[in-house]
Amino acid sequence: MNKILQRKAKVDRITKETNISCEVLLDGTGKCDIQTGIGFLDHMIEQVARHGLIDINLKADGDLHIDMHHTTEDVGIVLGAAIKKALGDKAGIIRYADIVLPMDEALTQVAIDISGRAYLRWAVNLTPPKIGEMDTELFKEWFYAFAHNSDITLHIENLQGSNGHHVIESCYKGLARCLKEAISIDPRMSDSIPTTKGIL
C-alpha cells in the first residue's frame, strides 16, 4: 500500500515559450485543476484525470499571443514526464491496456504499453481545421509529446466518426481508460517488474 500512496510526482518546465508546472497522483480519484489558457485542451486533460482516476494539477503560461502550438506541445511534454516520474521503476504495474471507446457516432481504438520505449501511431483523420479555438493538427503534437516523454508505446486509431469534437474526445477518454488499467498494481506481482529484461 505504501508504494501506491507514493506514486506521485511534480514536474516544472520553464522555457522562453512556456512556463508549466504539473503535479500528478496516479492513485487518485480524478480530481483536477487544469489551467492552460486553452479551453478545449483543459477539457481534454480533465478527461484524462476523470476517466483515468489520476489527480492532476497543471498550470501553464504560454505564448498564446503567437499561437497555441508551443503551449499544447509543452503541456504534453510535462504531463508525460510527470506520469513517467510517478511510475518510478514500474514494479507491479499491469503494463498493457487497450480499449475500443465509443462517443456518440465516434469510435476509437487505443492501446498502450508502458514499455520504456516511446512510440506514437496516430491514425486519426480530423476534417475540421479547428475544434473550439484549437487547430486540429495540434492534437497529434500533444499525443506525440505525451508518448515520448512518458516513454509509452501508444497506438490511436479512429474507426468511425464525423464530429471532430467527439472524435478527439474519444481519443483522450480512450487514453485515460488505458492509463487507468495499465498503471494499476497487480497484487500477484506487486514487487516484480513486468518484463523478462529486468527493467522497463
C-alpha positions in Angstrom: 0.0 0.0 0.0 2.8 2.4 0.8 4.2 2.0 -2.8 0.8 3.0 -4.2 0.5 6.1 -1.9 3.9 7.3 -3.1 3.1 7.2 -6.8 3.1 11.0 -7.3 5.4 13.5 -8.9 5.8 17.1 -9.7 7.5 18.4 -12.9 8.2 22.0 -13.8 9.3 23.2 -17.2 10.4 26.8 -18.0 11.4 27.9 -21.5 11.3 31.2 -23.4 8.0 30.0 -24.8 6.2 28.4 -21.8 6.2 28.1 -18.0 4.4 24.9 -16.9 4.0 23.2 -13.5 2.3 19.8 -13.2 1.6 17.6 -10.2 0.1 14.1 -10.6 -1.1 11.4 -8.2 -1.5 8.2 -10.1 -3.8 6.6 -7.5 -6.2 9.4 -7.1 -9.9 10.0 -7.6 -9.8 12.0 -10.8 -9.6 15.4 -9.1 -8.0 18.1 -11.3 -7.3 21.8 -11.7 -6.2 22.4 -15.3 -5.3 25.9 -16.5 -3.5 26.0 -19.8 -5.1 29.1 -21.3 -6.7 26.9 -24.0 -10.2 26.0 -23.0 -10.6 22.9 -25.2 -7.2 21.5 -24.1 -8.2 22.0 -20.4 -11.4 20.0 -21.1 -9.4 17.1 -22.7 -6.9 16.9 -19.9 -9.8 16.9 -17.4 -11.0 13.7 -19.3 -7.6 12.1 -18.7 -7.9 12.9 -14.9 -11.5 11.9 -14.5 -11.6 8.7 -16.5 -8.0 7.7 -15.6 -8.6 8.3 -11.8 -5.4 10.4 -11.8 -5.3 13.6 -9.8 -3.8 16.3 -12.0 -2.9 19.9 -11.1 -1.5 21.7 -14.1 -0.8 25.3 -14.7 0.6 26.7 -18.0 1.6 30.2 -19.0 2.5 30.2 -22.7 3.0 32.5 -25.6 -0.6 32.3 -26.8 -0.3 35.7 -28.4 1.7 33.8 -31.1 -0.4 30.6 -31.4 -1.3 27.5 -29.3 1.4 25.3 -30.6 4.1 25.8 -28.0 1.7 25.5 -25.1 -0.1 22.5 -26.4 3.2 20.6 -27.1 4.8 21.6 -23.8 1.8 20.6 -21.8 2.1 17.1 -23.4 5.8 17.0 -22.5 5.2 18.0 -18.9 2.3 15.7 -18.2 4.1 12.8 -19.9 7.2 13.4 -17.8 5.2 13.7 -14.6 3.5 10.3 -15.2 6.8 8.7 -16.1 8.4 10.1 -12.9 5.5 9.0 -10.7 5.7 5.4 -12.1 9.2 5.0 -10.8 10.6 1.6 -11.6 7.1 0.4 -12.7 7.2 -2.6 -10.3 3.9 -4.3 -10.1 2.1 -2.5 -12.9 -0.2 -4.3 -15.3 1.7 -2.5 -18.2 -0.6 -3.2 -21.1 -4.1 -2.0 -21.9 -6.4 -1.4 -24.8 -10.0 -0.2 -25.4 -12.4 0.5 -28.2 -14.2 3.5 -26.9 -17.5 5.0 -28.3 -18.6 8.6 -28.0 -21.9 9.0 -29.9 -21.1 8.3 -33.6 -17.3 8.3 -32.9 -15.4 5.0 -32.2 -11.7 5.0 -31.4 -9.3 2.2 -30.5 -6.5 3.0 -28.1 -3.7 0.6 -27.0 -0.8 1.3 -24.7 2.3 -0.4 -23.5 4.2 1.2 -20.6 7.3 -0.2 -22.2 10.1 2.4 -21.7 10.1 2.7 -25.5 8.4 5.9 -26.8 6.2 5.5 -29.9 3.1 7.0 -31.3 0.9 5.6 -34.1 -1.7 8.2 -34.9 -4.4 7.1 -37.3 -6.9 9.9 -36.8 -8.2 12.0 -39.6 -9.9 15.2 -38.5 -11.6 17.1 -41.2 -12.5 20.4 -39.5 -9.5 22.7 -39.3 -10.4 23.8 -35.8 -12.1 22.3 -32.7 -13.1 25.2 -30.5 -10.1 27.6 -30.8 -7.6 24.8 -31.4 -6.1 23.9 -34.7 -6.8 20.2 -35.2 -3.2 19.5 -36.2 -2.1 20.3 -32.7 -3.7 17.1 -31.2 -1.2 14.9 -32.9 1.6 17.1 -31.5 0.1 16.7 -28.0 -0.1 12.9 -28.1 3.4 12.7 -29.6 4.8 14.8 -26.9 2.9 12.9 -24.2 4.0 9.5 -25.5 7.6 10.4 -26.0 8.0 12.0 -22.6 6.2 9.2 -20.7 8.1 6.5 -22.6 4.8 4.8 -23.5 4.1 3.0 -26.7 0.7 4.4 -27.8 -1.5 3.4 -30.7 -4.6 5.5 -31.5 -6.9 4.7 -34.4 -10.2 6.4 -35.0 -12.6 3.8 -36.5 -15.7 5.9 -37.0 -16.8 9.4 -36.5 -18.0 12.5 -38.3 -18.0 15.1 -35.4 -14.5 16.4 -34.7 -15.2 17.1 -31.1 -16.5 13.6 -30.5 -13.5 12.0 -32.4 -10.8 13.8 -30.4 -12.6 13.4 -27.1 -12.9 9.7 -27.7 -9.1 9.7 -28.2 -8.4 11.3 -24.8 -11.0 9.2 -23.0 -9.5 6.1 -24.5 -6.1 7.2 -23.3 -7.5 7.8 -19.9 -9.1 4.4 -19.6 -6.0 2.6 -20.8 -3.8 4.5 -18.4 -6.1 3.6 -15.5 -5.7 -0.1 -16.3 -2.1 -0.2 -17.3 -0.7 1.7 -14.3 -2.8 -0.4 -11.9 -0.9 -2.6 -9.5 -1.3 -6.4 -10.0 -1.4 -7.8 -6.4 0.1 -11.1 -7.7 3.3 -9.3 -8.7 3.4 -6.1 -6.7 7.2 -6.3 -6.3 8.0 -7.6 -9.8 8.7 -5.5 -12.9 6.6 -6.9 -15.8 9.4 -7.8 -18.3 11.9 -10.5 -18.8 14.6 -7.9 -19.3 14.5 -6.8 -15.6 13.9 -3.1 -16.3 11.4 -1.1 -18.2 
